Amino acid sequence: GEFTLNAKKKLGSDFDIDVLAGANLRTNQFEENYQQAPRLAVKDVYTLNNSRDPLISTSLLTRQKVYSGFAAAQVGFRNYAFVNLTARNDWSSTLPRGNNSYFYPSANASLVLSEALHIQSDVLTLLKLRGGWAQVGKDTDPYQEINTYPFNQPFGSLPLLTVSDKFLNKDLKPEITTSTEVGVEAGFFDNRARLDVTYYNSHSRNQILLADVSPTTGYLKKLLNTGELSNHGVEVMLGVTPVTTRSGFRWDVNINYARNVSKVIELDEDGFLTNYVLGSSGNIQVLASQGQRYGALYGTGFKRDSLNRILVNSDGTPATDPTKKILGYYTPTWTGSINNSFSFKGVNLSFLIDTKQGGSIWSGTNSTGMRTGVLAATMPGRDEEHGGLPYYFDGQKNVQLPDHNASAPNGATVKHDGIIFDGYTADGKKNAAILAAPDYYKAVYSSNLSESAVYDASFIKLREVKLGYMLPVSLVNRWGLQQVNIALVARNLGYLHKNTPNIDPETAFNTGNGQGLETLQIPTTRSFGFNLNVSF
């Protein structure tokens, strides 16, 4: 439940004040009861009573309450200068007493300089400055403080309680994120050109992390409360109206650009934790590493010499570096979009193109598909027609022949699926050992070698095309309506450019913190729809 009190007051001819105060009570409850019959006594009779084995039963009940008090005030001066203040305090049941109360305020201000300085210009239409500072608090999930003994499957006729594999934290504190932001808005030529630039900086501390620990401790994970993460970046929005005519035709172009730099400041003040696993697939992990950019892809790579050339083993297969390393970061260098909109007498046609530049993705689809030979990209080298080299096996190694018409000594079988990996031997010589195509692809895309399946995740996509029509106001008013708009919309139409073969670079199997990993994902789909918006 929630209640608020609101008051507005005009102070003289210059000032306006708007204040609000209130309180909130939020209750969350989740309950689950689950039963499973491990094996059926009679085939295809799907009832719990038909279980051959004892039923497996689990239940879960969580409750959470958060009490909140909040207030806000806005002071305006002559409709061009504004100051906004907010304050909120939460009391959460998921945090221990003494730490369950957390206060987070904010303050921001804006000044319309073009109004304050009475700027009247055919060039500069609007000039506005803004800035802000804010804190946000966050609690945790229920029951993260005290270790308990969960029930397990009975031991014969006796109940069985076990030790949890997580070591919880009775001194948890709320996560706090502090952010600052400054920006400027400008309009030019009667707002035919519009610019909005924002710079922001945020710092998160006391992050709650469930870290892996050695099983010798008696646990598999430990709940920590010390993570620190910083983000800073810039966002730019540029709008231009290149064409507008008296007949009603209008062309609008809106461009967005964003760049964010995220860095892990600290994971554990005691030095217990320097890497935190955000996600994993096989031998590759996504890490938050202390002192590094956020979202590192960490796995096995090619072994290289001092000139950064890939080394090969004695049989010509690529050598794997025994030390794992950072193979890239899933976070992009920058993102952007451009939207074109054409309007004429109620008809509107728009199309949106967006892009992500930089960042990496590990593709399990390509790793598996190349290793097993099911992808068309494994055709090179399979035979003479596809560039395979001629060779024969002399009992110890493959020996390359001068051409496909040459015969092998002693009647050895001539094969035509030879490939030489582009690498160097340990003594610096160019690799000349020839591999059969299946052996080549199995070695290069081995499940123990992550680097070969890491790709540049940059793309440019035609995100949306929309054709709409706004019915004439004179018509819809007769029906007692304010506005009626109908539109045909197509989304996710296709890539104009991408660097990841065979997959959609947006189809990571984790949309949370552990992004940058893709494993046999289902392809994304296009969608076509019809929209009807009615305003009363």
Order of alpha helices (4+ residues) and beta strands (2+ residues): beta-beta-beta-beta-beta-alpha-beta-beta-beta-beta-beta-beta-beta-beta-beta-beta-beta-beta-beta-beta-beta-alpha-beta-beta-beta-beta-alpha-beta-beta-alpha-beta-beta-beta
